[in-house]
Structures are given as C-alpha cells and as structure tokens.
Amino acid sequence: MSASITVTNHGNVPAIGALPIVVDTSAVNTLDDTALQATSFGKKVNIKPGKSITIQLSKLIAPSTADAYYLIVQLDPTNTLGDANTTNNVFSTSDPIVVS
C-alpha cells in the first residue's frame, strides 16, 4: 500500500530540517487505540512560507490481514520542527484503501 501527501508551510518562516513522519493503518479514519503503526521515517525538508511539497509514502508496510484501511499520517509528532500549532499535523486518507 502506498500514497502521497502534500505538506504546506502556512507559517511565516521556512520549515527546514528532518520532518518525522509516522504512518498508521486503521479501520476508522481517526488516530485512536485501534491504529497500528505501519512505518516511521524522516524526510529532509526546506519549505518556504506559503509553499508546498509532495511526499511519496512508498515505504509503507501493508497490513497482514485483507480488509479496508485508512492511512493515518502524523507529521512531526514530537514537534521536532517547533511548530506552534500541531493540531493540523494529523490527518487521514478520505477513503479507505482496500488490501486484498
């Protein structure tokens, strides 16, 4: 299973450094106790204010059981880049991805 995400810098200073990314899989489209971590990795970024980049999530490990799963993405869960507003750093795919 793989996907891509677009990260936008809504701040007024460049986002520079290693951006930690955690991807979970879940039967529901929210991060909760049922979500299972599929992978964790970092991506070196340099995003100017008002600009966006697209990150391919090709390192994902598919769940071992066939079903429909949402990808839950956490950007910088430990606040490495010092984002003052971390409430917008967790999101999920809008539709489940079917693993057969």
N, C-alpha and C positions, 0 to 999 in steps of 0.2 A: 504494500500500500504506500502511496506517495502523494504529495500535494505540494502546493507552493503558497507562500504568504507574502503579502505586501506590508512593509513596515514604513510608516510615515513619521517624520520628525515634526511634531506640532509645536515644539519649543522654539526658543529664540537663540539657542546656541547649538553648535554641531554635536551630534551624538557620535563619539569616537571611542573605539575600544572593542573588546571582545563581548559580544552580546550573547549571554547564556540563553539557550532555548531548550525548553522541556516540552516534549510531545507525549500526551497521554491518549489512550483509546478508552471509549466509554459507550455504553448502550444509550446513555442520555447525553444531551448536548450541554451539560454543565460540569464543572470540575467539582466532584464530590468523592465520597469514600469508595464508590464503585469504579472510579477511573484507575486504569492500570498504566504505569509508565511504559511507553514503547521505546523511547530513546531520549537521550540528553546530549547536547553538543553545543559548541560555541561557534559563532560566526563573527569574523572581524568586520566591523562596520565603520563607515565615515559618512554619516547622513547629515547634510546641511539643513538648516531650518527650512521648513516648507517643502522639503524634497522627500521622495520615497525610493525604496529599493524592494526588489522581489527576491525572496529567498526560497530556493528549492528544498523541500523536505524529503530528500531522496534516501536518507539514512534510516528510514522507518523500518521497524520490525513488525510484520503483520501478526495480529493475534493468532493463537494456535487453534482457536475454535471458529468455525464458519458462522457468521452472523452479520448484522449490520452495525457498524461502529461509527461514532463521531470522533474526529480528531480534536482534542482539546490542547491548545497551544498556550504555553506560558512563556512570555518574553521577560527575561531578566527577573526571575522570581526572587532572587536575593538582593535586588536593587544595586547591582554592581555599578551601573552607569549613573546612579544618583538621581533617578527620575523622581521629581516631586509628586507626580500623580501616577501611581502604579495601578489604579483601578481600571485603566484601559489596556492592561498588559495581558489579560487572559481572554481568549475567545475560542470559538469552536467553528467547525465547518457547518454550513447552513443545512446540509443534507447528510444523512449517514452514507458511509462508504461500505458497500457490500463485499464481504470476504467469503469466498466460496471454496 
